[in-house]
Amino acid sequence: MKKVLEFFKSTAGMVLLVAIFVGIVVHIITGNFYTAYNISTLTRAASFIIIVGFGQTIVLLTGGIDLSVAAVGSVCSMISAHLMVNVGLSPAPAIIISCLMGLLFGAVNGAIIAYLKITPFIVTLATSEIYKGIVYVITKGMPITGVPESASKMANGVIGGFLPNIVIIMAIICIVLTVMLKKTVFGRHIFAIGGNRNCAKIVGVKTERTEMFVYCLSGLLAATAGVLMSCKLASFQASIGQNWVMPSVTAAVLGGTSMTGGIGGVVGTVIGGILSGVISTAITLLRVSSYWETIVTGGVVIIAVVMDAIKGNAALKDRIKRVFIRSR
């Protein structure tokens, strides 16, 4: 019971309560929110962002950021579709090769950031443009259609009539990453770098190698989401992944991952991704203009970041308390 109460006092716990509350309000108004079909659709759509968000979360835990996740997802989606359609490779090896390419693209980011000590924001912004350009140079913006039905079924399949395969894949990845972060030396090193990079280096943490592996993992997860999306659509579209950067950061931050590093986890990212999905679904069901979605999501992120800043700054807490005491 104590752990449950502590969870609901955390950022992720409060976000989960908000998501449930919003769902209840929308269901009362429309009568359509808490239905098997709607929940299945919501979780399926959110799972792609959450998988990308997992990689973003791990990068944020080190105090970095990865702005190339969208472009990596797109280019690896293109590679998988090309291998299956134009080369005639069977889905399994095509998907594996494409995901490994994502790991390679992440390694490029990680090597430049970790060993050349260049700011992650600049590096990943630049490589994002390069990877995006590769897609348009090769495809000229044209789709690649004809992905095999077996690959499409993998992403679109449903178990028990309501549980999508993509949600199961996302849950498995979440479990693996949770164990990695909490039970392995590599996971402890990630938190150590985000907590205090200099101290981590002094106690023997190989900060450069760990940081490089983190970006490799982010690239691998972005590629996984991109490949699964091309399987879901049974084709490659140049627009795949183009809007994944902000939602992936949003899911991580709403889930309680600190932008300054050292605090957070992938379970919170699942909750943050679900809230984003709830907001999107609520706006659709309420027949509100979709333009409001970005405004509402941005507002929620600002609130979450401010709360995170207040929690992590004792001096700011005292200042706010004094303001409230004076106002009384």
C-alpha positions as CSV (number, residue, x, y, z in Angstrom):
1,M,0.0,0.0,0.0
2,K,2.8,2.4,0.9
3,K,4.5,1.8,-2.6
4,V,1.1,2.5,-4.3
5,L,0.7,5.8,-2.4
6,E,4.3,6.8,-3.2
7,F,3.6,6.0,-6.9
8,F,0.5,8.2,-7.1
9,K,2.5,11.0,-5.4
10,S,5.1,10.8,-8.3
11,T,4.8,12.6,-11.6
12,A,3.9,9.4,-13.4
13,G,1.2,8.6,-10.9
14,M,-0.4,12.0,-11.1
15,V,-0.3,11.8,-14.9
16,L,-2.0,8.4,-14.8
17,L,-4.8,9.9,-12.6
18,V,-5.2,12.8,-15.0
19,A,-5.4,10.3,-18.0
20,I,-8.1,8.3,-16.2
21,F,-10.0,11.4,-15.2
22,V,-10.0,12.8,-18.7
23,G,-11.2,9.5,-20.0
24,I,-14.1,9.4,-17.5
25,V,-15.2,13.0,-18.4
26,V,-15.1,12.3,-22.1
27,H,-16.9,9.0,-21.6
28,I,-19.7,10.7,-19.7
29,I,-20.0,13.3,-22.4
30,T,-19.8,11.0,-25.5
31,G,-20.4,7.5,-24.1
32,N,-17.7,6.2,-26.5
33,F,-14.4,6.5,-24.7
34,Y,-14.2,3.4,-22.5
35,T,-15.1,0.9,-25.2
36,A,-12.9,-2.2,-26.2
37,Y,-12.6,-0.8,-29.8
38,N,-11.5,2.7,-28.7
39,I,-9.0,1.5,-26.1
40,S,-7.5,-1.0,-28.6
41,T,-7.2,1.8,-31.2
42,L,-5.8,4.3,-28.6
43,T,-3.1,1.8,-27.3
44,R,-2.2,0.7,-30.8
45,A,-1.5,4.3,-31.9
46,A,0.3,5.2,-28.7
47,S,2.6,2.2,-28.8
48,F,4.6,3.5,-31.7
49,I,5.3,6.8,-29.9
50,I,6.0,5.0,-26.6
51,I,8.6,2.7,-28.3
52,V,10.4,5.8,-29.7
53,G,9.9,7.4,-26.3
54,F,11.8,4.6,-24.6
55,G,14.9,5.5,-26.5
56,Q,14.4,9.1,-25.8
57,T,14.0,8.4,-22.1
58,I,17.3,6.6,-21.9
59,V,19.0,9.4,-23.7
60,L,17.4,12.0,-21.4
61,L,18.5,10.0,-18.3
62,T,22.1,10.8,-19.3
63,G,21.3,14.5,-19.7
64,G,21.2,14.4,-23.5
65,I,18.5,14.5,-26.2
66,D,18.0,12.8,-29.5
67,L,16.3,14.9,-32.2
68,S,17.1,12.3,-34.9
69,V,14.6,9.6,-33.8
70,A,12.0,10.6,-36.4
71,A,14.5,10.6,-39.3
72,V,16.1,7.3,-38.1
73,G,12.6,5.7,-37.9
74,S,11.8,7.0,-41.4
75,V,15.0,5.9,-43.1
76,C,14.9,2.4,-41.5
77,S,11.3,2.1,-42.5
78,M,12.4,2.8,-46.0
79,I,15.2,0.2,-45.9
80,S,12.9,-2.5,-44.6
81,A,10.3,-1.8,-47.3
82,H,13.0,-1.7,-50.0
83,L,14.5,-5.0,-48.9
84,M,11.1,-6.8,-48.8
85,V,9.6,-5.3,-51.9
86,N,12.4,-4.5,-54.3
87,V,15.1,-7.0,-53.2
88,G,12.6,-9.8,-52.4
89,L,14.1,-10.5,-48.9
90,S,11.7,-12.3,-46.5
91,P,10.3,-10.1,-43.7
92,A,12.4,-11.5,-40.8
93,P,15.9,-10.8,-42.1
94,A,14.7,-7.5,-43.7
95,I,13.4,-6.3,-40.3
96,I,16.5,-7.4,-38.5
97,I,18.8,-5.7,-41.0
98,S,16.7,-2.5,-40.9
99,C,16.8,-2.4,-37.1
100,L,20.5,-2.9,-37.0
101,M,20.9,0.0,-39.4
102,G,19.0,2.1,-36.8
103,L,21.6,1.0,-34.3
104,L,24.4,2.1,-36.7
105,F,22.8,5.5,-37.2
106,G,22.5,5.8,-33.4
107,A,26.2,4.9,-33.1
108,V,27.1,7.8,-35.4
109,N,25.3,10.2,-33.1
110,G,26.8,8.6,-30.0
111,A,30.4,8.6,-31.4
112,I,30.3,12.3,-32.3
113,I,28.6,13.3,-29.0
114,A,30.6,11.1,-26.6
115,Y,34.1,11.3,-28.1
116,L,34.1,14.7,-29.8
117,K,32.2,16.3,-26.9
118,I,29.7,18.2,-29.2
119,T,26.3,19.2,-27.8
120,P,23.7,16.4,-28.4
121,F,21.1,19.0,-29.6
122,I,23.3,20.2,-32.4
123,V,24.6,16.7,-33.5
124,T,21.2,15.0,-33.6
125,L,19.6,18.0,-35.3
126,A,22.2,17.8,-38.0
127,T,22.1,14.0,-38.5
128,S,18.3,14.2,-38.5
129,E,18.5,16.4,-41.6
130,I,21.1,14.0,-43.2
131,Y,18.9,10.9,-42.6
132,K,15.8,12.7,-43.8
133,G,17.7,13.8,-46.9
134,I,18.7,10.2,-47.6
135,V,15.1,9.2,-47.7
136,Y,14.1,11.8,-50.2
137,V,17.2,11.3,-52.4
138,I,16.5,7.6,-52.7
139,T,12.7,7.6,-52.9
140,K,12.1,11.1,-54.4
141,G,9.2,11.2,-51.9
142,M,7.4,8.3,-53.6
143,P,5.9,5.4,-51.5
144,I,7.1,1.8,-51.6
145,T,4.1,-0.5,-51.7
146,G,3.7,-4.2,-51.7
147,V,5.0,-5.2,-48.2
148,P,4.3,-8.9,-47.7
149,E,1.1,-9.8,-45.9
150,S,3.0,-11.8,-43.2
151,A,4.8,-8.6,-42.2
152,S,1.6,-6.6,-42.2
153,K,-0.1,-9.2,-39.9
154,M,2.7,-8.9,-37.4
155,A,2.0,-5.2,-36.8
156,N,-1.8,-5.3,-37.3
157,G,-2.6,-8.6,-35.6
158,V,-4.9,-8.7,-32.6
159,I,-4.9,-11.3,-29.8
160,G,-8.2,-12.1,-28.1
161,G,-10.1,-9.8,-30.3
162,F,-8.9,-6.6,-28.6
163,L,-5.1,-6.8,-27.6
164,P,-3.0,-5.6,-30.6
165,N,0.3,-7.3,-31.3
166,I,2.1,-3.9,-31.3
167,V,1.0,-3.4,-27.7
168,I,2.5,-6.7,-26.7
169,I,5.8,-5.9,-28.5
170,M,5.8,-2.5,-26.7
171,A,5.2,-4.2,-23.3
172,I,8.0,-6.7,-23.8
173,I,10.4,-3.9,-24.7
174,C,9.3,-2.0,-21.6
175,I,10.0,-5.0,-19.4
176,V,13.4,-5.7,-20.9
177,L,14.5,-2.0,-20.5
178,T,13.1,-1.8,-17.0
179,V,15.3,-4.8,-16.0
180,M,18.3,-3.3,-17.8
181,L,17.9,0.1,-16.0
182,K,17.3,-1.4,-12.5
183,K,19.3,-4.6,-12.4
184,T,22.4,-4.2,-14.6
185,V,25.6,-2.3,-14.3
186,F,24.9,-0.5,-17.6
187,G,21.6,0.8,-16.2
188,R,23.3,2.1,-13.1
189,H,26.0,3.8,-15.2
190,I,23.2,5.6,-17.2
191,F,21.7,7.1,-14.0
192,A,25.2,7.9,-12.7
193,I,26.1,9.9,-15.8
194,G,22.8,11.8,-15.6
195,G,23.2,12.4,-11.9
196,N,26.8,13.8,-12.0
197,R,28.9,13.1,-15.0
198,N,32.2,14.2,-13.4
199,C,31.7,12.1,-10.3
200,A,30.7,9.1,-12.4
201,K,34.0,9.4,-14.3
202,I,36.0,9.7,-11.1
203,V,34.5,6.4,-9.7
204,G,35.4,4.5,-12.9
205,V,32.3,4.7,-15.1
206,K,33.3,4.7,-18.8
207,T,31.2,7.6,-19.6
208,E,32.0,7.9,-23.3
209,R,31.3,4.2,-24.0
210,T,28.1,4.2,-22.0
211,E,26.9,7.4,-23.7
212,M,27.6,5.9,-27.2
213,F,25.6,2.8,-26.3
214,V,22.7,4.9,-25.1
215,Y,22.4,6.6,-28.5
216,C,22.8,3.2,-30.2
217,L,19.8,2.0,-28.2
218,S,17.8,5.1,-29.1
219,G,18.5,4.5,-32.8
220,L,17.6,0.8,-32.5
221,L,14.2,1.6,-30.8
222,A,13.4,4.4,-33.3
223,A,14.2,2.0,-36.2
224,T,12.0,-0.7,-34.6
225,A,9.0,1.7,-34.4
226,G,9.7,2.8,-38.0
227,V,9.8,-0.7,-39.4
228,L,6.7,-1.7,-37.5
229,M,4.9,1.3,-38.9
230,S,5.8,0.3,-42.5
231,C,4.5,-3.2,-41.7
232,K,1.3,-1.7,-40.3
233,L,0.7,0.4,-43.4
234,A,2.0,-2.4,-45.7
235,S,4.1,0.2,-47.4
236,F,6.7,2.9,-46.8
237,Q,5.5,6.5,-46.8
238,A,8.0,9.4,-46.6
239,S,5.8,10.9,-43.8
240,I,6.5,8.0,-41.5
241,G,8.0,9.2,-38.2
242,Q,8.1,12.9,-39.2
243,N,6.2,14.0,-36.0
244,W,7.8,11.6,-33.5
245,V,10.4,14.0,-31.9
246,M,8.1,16.1,-29.8
247,P,5.7,13.3,-28.8
248,S,8.7,11.1,-27.7
249,V,10.1,13.8,-25.5
250,T,6.6,14.6,-24.2
251,A,5.9,10.9,-23.2
252,A,9.3,10.8,-21.4
253,V,8.8,14.1,-19.5
254,L,5.1,13.4,-18.6
255,G,6.3,10.1,-17.3
256,G,8.6,11.8,-14.8
257,T,11.9,11.7,-16.6
258,S,14.0,14.8,-15.8
259,M,15.3,16.8,-18.7
260,T,18.5,17.3,-16.7
261,G,19.1,13.6,-16.4
262,G,19.4,11.0,-13.6
263,I,15.7,10.7,-12.8
264,G,13.0,8.7,-14.6
265,G,12.3,5.4,-16.2
266,V,10.5,3.7,-19.1
267,V,7.4,2.7,-17.1
268,G,6.6,6.4,-16.7
269,T,7.1,6.8,-20.5
270,V,4.3,4.4,-21.1
271,I,2.0,6.4,-18.8
272,G,3.1,9.7,-20.5
273,G,2.4,8.2,-24.0
274,I,-1.0,7.0,-22.9
275,L,-1.9,10.5,-21.6
276,S,-0.9,11.9,-25.0
277,G,-3.1,9.3,-26.7
278,V,-6.0,10.1,-24.4
279,I,-5.7,13.8,-25.2
280,S,-5.7,13.0,-28.9
281,T,-8.6,10.6,-28.7
282,A,-10.6,13.0,-26.5
283,I,-10.2,15.9,-28.9
284,T,-11.4,13.6,-31.8
285,L,-14.4,12.3,-29.8
286,L,-15.4,15.8,-28.7
287,R,-15.1,16.9,-32.3
288,V,-12.8,19.7,-31.4
289,S,-10.4,21.0,-34.1
290,S,-7.3,18.9,-34.2
291,Y,-5.2,22.0,-34.1
292,W,-6.0,22.2,-30.4
293,E,-4.2,19.0,-29.7
294,T,-0.7,20.5,-30.1
295,I,-1.7,23.5,-27.9
296,V,-3.1,21.2,-25.1
297,T,-0.1,18.8,-25.3
298,G,2.4,21.7,-25.2
299,G,0.6,23.2,-22.2
300,V,0.7,19.8,-20.3
301,V,4.4,19.4,-21.1
302,I,5.1,23.0,-19.7
303,I,3.2,22.1,-16.5
304,A,5.1,18.8,-16.1
305,V,8.5,20.5,-16.7
306,V,7.7,23.3,-14.2
307,M,6.6,20.8,-11.6
308,D,9.8,18.8,-12.2
309,A,11.9,22.0,-11.8
310,I,10.1,22.9,-8.6
311,K,10.6,19.4,-7.1
312,G,14.3,19.4,-7.9
313,N,15.0,22.9,-6.6
314,A,14.7,23.4,-2.8
315,A,15.4,27.2,-3.1
316,L,12.6,27.6,-5.7
317,K,10.2,25.6,-3.4
318,D,10.9,28.0,-0.5
319,R,10.4,31.0,-2.7
320,I,7.0,29.8,-3.9
321,K,6.0,29.0,-0.3
322,R,6.9,32.5,0.7
323,V,4.8,34.0,-2.2
324,F,1.8,32.0,-1.1
325,I,2.3,32.9,2.6
326,R,2.5,36.6,1.7
327,S,-0.6,36.4,-0.5
328,R,-2.6,35.1,2.5
